[in-house]
Each structure stands twice: as structure tokens, then as C-alpha cells.
Amino acid sequence: PNEEQKRRAAQAYNDALIKKHFRAWLGFFNKKKEKRRLALEQYQKSVLFHKRKLMVKTFKEWYAWKCERYRSQQEAAPILADKMRRICLQNAIYTTFRAWQQVTKHASDTNKWFKKYEILNSDDEDEVKDKAVGQDFISKLPHKASNRIFSFLNVLDR
């Protein structure tokens, strides 16, 4: 064999070795790359699984809380309606009582004015009556005491 043939043989041998080892290295690298890809894919699946699991658990807790809240609201509705009715009734009683107090006070003031007028215009002072007209014992009580008395009365009581 001549020099050219030796050189070509060596080059072919080197090329064959390079191809053989490069293919082995490339196969190893591709297997390693595939393992990483599969591990990442499996990790992403597990993250998604746990997120879904957490979402389901959270949803179940929220749903239980919502059902309990709805049930308690349904139980509280009659109690709240009764409280609202009592508040409205108390408001009506208070309004009626305030109006009654104002009318009584006005009647009392009017009565006092007429008494003074009779005293000034009468020739005979013995005719003046000492008894006050238009007042009762409740209107003479303090405001809190008369409120307390009227809080025990209904609107229908006279």
C-alpha cells in the first residue's frame, strides 16, 4: 500500500471511531435529556394534581361554610323579623307618646294661660278654681319614668 492509501485508511478508521463514539455519546446525551424531560413532565403533573386536590379541598370547605351560613341565616330570619317588629312597635309607641306629651304640655300651657287670664279679668278672686284641668299624674312624672310606663303598653291599649 502506498502513502495515499495509508492516509485514506487512517482517515476512514478515525472517521469510523469518531462516528462510533459520537453516536454513543449522542445516544447517552439523548437518554439523559429524555430522562430530564420525563422527570419535568412528571413533576408538572404532580404539581397540577396537588393544585387540583387543594382546590377541591378548599371548595368543599367553602361549600360547607356556605351551607352552614345559609342554614344559620334561615334560622335567624324569624328572630330578626320578630326583633324588627318589636323595634317598629317601640318606635310607634315612642312617637305616640311624644305626640301625647306635646299635646298634654300644650293643653297645660293653654290652661295656665286661661287661668292667668281669668285671674286678671275676674272681679271675684274666689271664683278661680285651684284645680288644674287637662293634666294627669303621668304627664307630671319625669320623662324616663313616663317612657318606662308606656313601654309596657301596646298601641291598642287606651
C-alpha positions as protocol buffer text, in pm:
chain_id: "A"
residue {
  index: 1
  type: PRO
  ca { x: 0 y: 0 z: 0 }
}
residue {
  index: 2
  type: ASN
  ca { x: 120 y: 341 z: -82 }
}
residue {
  index: 3
  type: GLU
  ca { x: 109 y: 657 z: 129 }
}
residue {
  index: 4
  type: GLU
  ca { x: -221 y: 780 z: -12 }
}
residue {
  index: 5
  type: GLN
  ca { x: -392 y: 455 z: 69 }
}
residue {
  index: 6
  type: LYS
  ca { x: -248 y: 452 z: 423 }
}
residue {
  index: 7
  type: ARG
  ca { x: -363 y: 807 z: 479 }
}
residue {
  index: 8
  type: ARG
  ca { x: -711 y: 724 z: 347 }
}
residue {
  index: 9
  type: ALA
  ca { x: -731 y: 411 z: 562 }
}
residue {
  index: 10
  type: ALA
  ca { x: -626 y: 606 z: 874 }
}
residue {
  index: 11
  type: GLN
  ca { x: -877 y: 879 z: 792 }
}
residue {
  index: 12
  type: ALA
  ca { x: -1154 y: 623 z: 739 }
}
residue {
  index: 13
  type: TYR
  ca { x: -1059 y: 450 z: 1066 }
}
residue {
  index: 14
  type: ASN
  ca { x: -1062 y: 784 z: 1253 }
}
residue {
  index: 15
  type: ASP
  ca { x: -1395 y: 879 z: 1095 }
}
residue {
  index: 16
  type: ALA
  ca { x: -1542 y: 542 z: 1191 }
}
residue {
  index: 17
  type: LEU
  ca { x: -1415 y: 581 z: 1550 }
}
residue {
  index: 18
  type: ILE
  ca { x: -1547 y: 937 z: 1571 }
}
residue {
  index: 19
  type: LYS
  ca { x: -1887 y: 828 z: 1435 }
}
residue {
  index: 20
  type: LYS
  ca { x: -1899 y: 531 z: 1668 }
}
residue {
  index: 21
  type: HIS
  ca { x: -1806 y: 729 z: 1980 }
}
residue {
  index: 22
  type: PHE
  ca { x: -2012 y: 1036 z: 1879 }
}
residue {
  index: 23
  type: ARG
  ca { x: -2318 y: 819 z: 1826 }
}
residue {
  index: 24
  type: ALA
  ca { x: -2262 y: 654 z: 2164 }
}
residue {
  index: 25
  type: TRP
  ca { x: -2218 y: 994 z: 2328 }
}
residue {
  index: 26
  type: LEU
  ca { x: -2520 y: 1135 z: 2141 }
}
residue {
  index: 27
  type: GLY
  ca { x: -2731 y: 835 z: 2249 }
}
residue {
  index: 28
  type: PHE
  ca { x: -2620 y: 880 z: 2611 }
}
residue {
  index: 29
  type: PHE
  ca { x: -2692 y: 1252 z: 2595 }
}
residue {
  index: 30
  type: ASN
  ca { x: -3034 y: 1195 z: 2435 }
}
residue {
  index: 31
  type: LYS
  ca { x: -3124 y: 937 z: 2704 }
}
residue {
  index: 32
  type: LYS
  ca { x: -3020 y: 1181 z: 2973 }
}
residue {
  index: 33
  type: LYS
  ca { x: -3218 y: 1459 z: 2805 }
}
residue {
  index: 34
  type: GLU
  ca { x: -3525 y: 1231 z: 2776 }
}
residue {
  index: 35
  type: LYS
  ca { x: -3496 y: 1138 z: 3146 }
}
residue {
  index: 36
  type: ARG
  ca { x: -3490 y: 1508 z: 3240 }
}
residue {
  index: 37
  type: ARG
  ca { x: -3788 y: 1578 z: 3016 }
}
residue {
  index: 38
  type: LEU
  ca { x: -3985 y: 1287 z: 3169 }
}
residue {
  index: 39
  type: ALA
  ca { x: -3893 y: 1395 z: 3523 }
}
residue {
  index: 40
  type: LEU
  ca { x: -4004 y: 1752 z: 3449 }
}
residue {
  index: 41
  type: GLU
  ca { x: -4327 y: 1625 z: 3293 }
}
residue {
  index: 42
  type: GLN
  ca { x: -4394 y: 1404 z: 3594 }
}
residue {
  index: 43
  type: TYR
  ca { x: -4319 y: 1696 z: 3829 }
}
residue {
  index: 44
  type: GLN
  ca { x: -4562 y: 1921 z: 3639 }
}
residue {
  index: 45
  type: LYS
  ca { x: -4830 y: 1651 z: 3655 }
}
residue {
  index: 46
  type: SER
  ca { x: -4778 y: 1612 z: 4030 }
}
residue {
  index: 47
  type: VAL
  ca { x: -4795 y: 1991 z: 4081 }
}
residue {
  index: 48
  type: LEU
  ca { x: -5119 y: 2003 z: 3881 }
}
residue {
  index: 49
  type: PHE
  ca { x: -5257 y: 1706 z: 4076 }
}
residue {
  index: 50
  type: HIS
  ca { x: -5183 y: 1872 z: 4411 }
}
residue {
  index: 51
  type: LYS
  ca { x: -5323 y: 2206 z: 4295 }
}
residue {
  index: 52
  type: ARG
  ca { x: -5645 y: 2035 z: 4193 }
}
residue {
  index: 53
  type: LYS
  ca { x: -5654 y: 1841 z: 4517 }
}
residue {
  index: 54
  type: LEU
  ca { x: -5608 y: 2163 z: 4715 }
}
residue {
  index: 55
  type: MET
  ca { x: -5876 y: 2337 z: 4507 }
}
residue {
  index: 56
  type: VAL
  ca { x: -6123 y: 2053 z: 4568 }
}
residue {
  index: 57
  type: LYS
  ca { x: -6047 y: 2058 z: 4942 }
}
residue {
  index: 58
  type: THR
  ca { x: -6084 y: 2437 z: 4955 }
}
residue {
  index: 59
  type: PHE
  ca { x: -6408 y: 2422 z: 4757 }
}
residue {
  index: 60
  type: LYS
  ca { x: -6551 y: 2157 z: 4991 }
}
residue {
  index: 61
  type: GLU
  ca { x: -6460 y: 2366 z: 5296 }
}
residue {
  index: 62
  type: TRP
  ca { x: -6610 y: 2677 z: 5140 }
}
residue {
  index: 63
  type: TYR
  ca { x: -6927 y: 2488 z: 5041 }
}
residue {
  index: 64
  type: ALA
  ca { x: -6965 y: 2353 z: 5396 }
}
residue {
  index: 65
  type: TRP
  ca { x: -6915 y: 2704 z: 5536 }
}
residue {
  index: 66
  type: LYS
  ca { x: -7168 y: 2849 z: 5288 }
}
residue {
  index: 67
  type: CYS
  ca { x: -7425 y: 2580 z: 5375 }
}
residue {
  index: 68
  type: GLU
  ca { x: -7377 y: 2647 z: 5746 }
}
residue {
  index: 69
  type: ARG
  ca { x: -7409 y: 3022 z: 5694 }
}
residue {
  index: 70
  type: TYR
  ca { x: -7723 y: 2977 z: 5484 }
}
residue {
  index: 71
  type: ARG
  ca { x: -7872 y: 2747 z: 5749 }
}
residue {
  index: 72
  type: SER
  ca { x: -7793 y: 2993 z: 6028 }
}
residue {
  index: 73
  type: GLN
  ca { x: -7943 y: 3278 z: 5824 }
}
residue {
  index: 74
  type: GLN
  ca { x: -8258 y: 3072 z: 5769 }
}
residue {
  index: 75
  type: GLU
  ca { x: -8277 y: 3008 z: 6143 }
}
residue {
  index: 76
  type: ALA
  ca { x: -8210 y: 3374 z: 6223 }
}
residue {
  index: 77
  type: ALA
  ca { x: -8471 y: 3514 z: 5982 }
}
residue {
  index: 78
  type: PRO
  ca { x: -8774 y: 3465 z: 6216 }
}
residue {
  index: 79
  type: ILE
  ca { x: -8578 y: 3602 z: 6511 }
}
residue {
  index: 80
  type: LEU
  ca { x: -8472 y: 3904 z: 6308 }
}
residue {
  index: 81
  type: ALA
  ca { x: -8828 y: 3958 z: 6185 }
}
residue {
  index: 82
  type: ASP
  ca { x: -8953 y: 3946 z: 6545 }
}
residue {
  index: 83
  type: LYS
  ca { x: -8688 y: 4197 z: 6653 }
}
residue {
  index: 84
  type: MET
  ca { x: -8776 y: 4427 z: 6364 }
}
residue {
  index: 85
  type: ARG
  ca { x: -9146 y: 4404 z: 6454 }
}
residue {
  index: 86
  type: ARG
  ca { x: -9069 y: 4492 z: 6817 }
}
residue {
  index: 87
  type: ILE
  ca { x: -8849 y: 4784 z: 6709 }
}
residue {
  index: 88
  type: CYS
  ca { x: -9123 y: 4917 z: 6482 }
}
residue {
  index: 89
  type: LEU
  ca { x: -9376 y: 4876 z: 6762 }
}
residue {
  index: 90
  type: GLN
  ca { x: -9148 y: 5054 z: 7007 }
}
residue {
  index: 91
  type: ASN
  ca { x: -9096 y: 5333 z: 6755 }
}
residue {
  index: 92
  type: ALA
  ca { x: -9471 y: 5370 z: 6710 }
}
residue {
  index: 93
  type: ILE
  ca { x: -9522 y: 5374 z: 7086 }
}
residue {
  index: 94
  type: TYR
  ca { x: -9244 y: 5630 z: 7130 }
}
residue {
  index: 95
  type: THR
  ca { x: -9386 y: 5853 z: 6853 }
}
residue {
  index: 96
  type: THR
  ca { x: -9735 y: 5830 z: 7000 }
}
residue {
  index: 97
  type: PHE
  ca { x: -9604 y: 5903 z: 7348 }
}
residue {
  index: 98
  type: ARG
  ca { x: -9405 y: 6208 z: 7231 }
}
residue {
  index: 99
  type: ALA
  ca { x: -9711 y: 6341 z: 7048 }
}
residue {
  index: 100
  type: TRP
  ca { x: -9924 y: 6280 z: 7359 }
}
residue {
  index: 101
  type: GLN
  ca { x: -9667 y: 6461 z: 7574 }
}
residue {
  index: 102
  type: GLN
  ca { x: -9665 y: 6760 z: 7340 }
}
residue {
  index: 103
  type: VAL
  ca { x: -10044 y: 6776 z: 7333 }
}
residue {
  index: 104
  type: THR
  ca { x: -10060 y: 6748 z: 7713 }
}
residue {
  index: 105
  type: LYS
  ca { x: -9793 y: 7016 z: 7754 }
}
residue {
  index: 106
  type: HIS
  ca { x: -9978 y: 7242 z: 7511 }
}
residue {
  index: 107
  type: ALA
  ca { x: -10304 y: 7180 z: 7698 }
}
residue {
  index: 108
  type: SER
  ca { x: -10131 y: 7254 z: 8027 }
}
residue {
  index: 109
  type: ASP
  ca { x: -9980 y: 7578 z: 7892 }
}
residue {
  index: 110
  type: THR
  ca { x: -10316 y: 7678 z: 7748 }
}
residue {
  index: 111
  type: ASN
  ca { x: -10485 y: 7601 z: 8079 }
}
residue {
  index: 112
  type: LYS
  ca { x: -10228 y: 7810 z: 8269 }
}
residue {
  index: 113
  type: TRP
  ca { x: -10279 y: 8097 z: 8026 }
}
residue {
  index: 114
  type: PHE
  ca { x: -10657 y: 8082 z: 8069 }
}
residue {
  index: 115
  type: LYS
  ca { x: -10614 y: 8072 z: 8450 }
}
residue {
  index: 116
  type: LYS
  ca { x: -10400 y: 8384 z: 8440 }
}
residue {
  index: 117
  type: TYR
  ca { x: -10648 y: 8545 z: 8203 }
}
residue {
  index: 118
  type: GLU
  ca { x: -10938 y: 8461 z: 8438 }
}
residue {
  index: 119
  type: ILE
  ca { x: -10746 y: 8593 z: 8737 }
}
residue {
  index: 120
  type: LEU
  ca { x: -10670 y: 8919 z: 8558 }
}
residue {
  index: 121
  type: ASN
  ca { x: -11022 y: 8961 z: 8421 }
}
residue {
  index: 122
  type: SER
  ca { x: -11226 y: 8836 z: 8712 }
}
residue {
  index: 123
  type: ASP
  ca { x: -11360 y: 9072 z: 8971 }
}
residue {
  index: 124
  type: ASP
  ca { x: -11416 y: 8797 z: 9214 }
}
residue {
  index: 125
  type: GLU
  ca { x: -11100 y: 8605 z: 9304 }
}
residue {
  index: 126
  type: ASP
  ca { x: -11296 y: 8334 z: 9485 }
}
residue {
  index: 127
  type: GLU
  ca { x: -11433 y: 8209 z: 9155 }
}
residue {
  index: 128
  type: VAL
  ca { x: -11089 y: 8098 z: 9038 }
}
residue {
  index: 129
  type: LYS
  ca { x: -11052 y: 7727 z: 9058 }
}
residue {
  index: 130
  type: ASP
  ca { x: -10739 y: 7579 z: 9209 }
}
residue {
  index: 131
  type: LYS
  ca { x: -10780 y: 7252 z: 9026 }
}
residue {
  index: 132
  type: ALA
  ca { x: -10576 y: 7212 z: 8705 }
}
residue {
  index: 133
  type: VAL
  ca { x: -10767 y: 7088 z: 8404 }
}
residue {
  index: 134
  type: GLY
  ca { x: -10602 y: 6886 z: 8124 }
}
residue {
  index: 135
  type: GLN
  ca { x: -10326 y: 6724 z: 8332 }
}
residue {
  index: 136
  type: ASP
  ca { x: -10290 y: 6377 z: 8467 }
}
residue {
  index: 137
  type: PHE
  ca { x: -10040 y: 6222 z: 8704 }
}
residue {
  index: 138
  type: ILE
  ca { x: -9832 y: 6059 z: 8425 }
}
residue {
  index: 139
  type: SER
  ca { x: -9758 y: 6388 z: 8250 }
}
residue {
  index: 140
  type: LYS
  ca { x: -9616 y: 6524 z: 8576 }
}
residue {
  index: 141
  type: LEU
  ca { x: -9366 y: 6238 z: 8604 }
}
residue {
  index: 142
  type: PRO
  ca { x: -9009 y: 6265 z: 8468 }
}
residue {
  index: 143
  type: HIS
  ca { x: -8960 y: 6173 z: 8102 }
}
residue {
  index: 144
  type: LYS
  ca { x: -8777 y: 5844 z: 8172 }
}
residue {
  index: 145
  type: ALA
  ca { x: -9043 y: 5726 z: 8417 }
}
residue {
  index: 146
  type: SER
  ca { x: -9328 y: 5801 z: 8179 }
}
residue {
  index: 147
  type: ASN
  ca { x: -9136 y: 5625 z: 7896 }
}
residue {
  index: 148
  type: ARG
  ca { x: -9096 y: 5323 z: 8122 }
}
residue {
  index: 149
  type: ILE
  ca { x: -9470 y: 5313 z: 8192 }
}
residue {
  index: 150
  type: PHE
  ca { x: -9563 y: 5344 z: 7827 }
}
residue {
  index: 151
  type: SER
  ca { x: -9311 y: 5077 z: 7720 }
}
residue {
  index: 152
  type: PHE
  ca { x: -9538 y: 4819 z: 7882 }
}
residue {
  index: 153
  type: LEU
  ca { x: -9839 y: 4932 z: 7677 }
}
residue {
  index: 154
  type: ASN
  ca { x: -9930 y: 4822 z: 7325 }
}
residue {
  index: 155
  type: VAL
  ca { x: -10056 y: 5055 z: 7056 }
}
residue {
  index: 156
  type: LEU
  ca { x: -10402 y: 4907 z: 7100 }
}
residue {
  index: 157
  type: ASP
  ca { x: -10412 y: 4989 z: 7475 }
}
residue {
  index: 158
  type: ARG
  ca { x: -10600 y: 5308 z: 7557 }
}
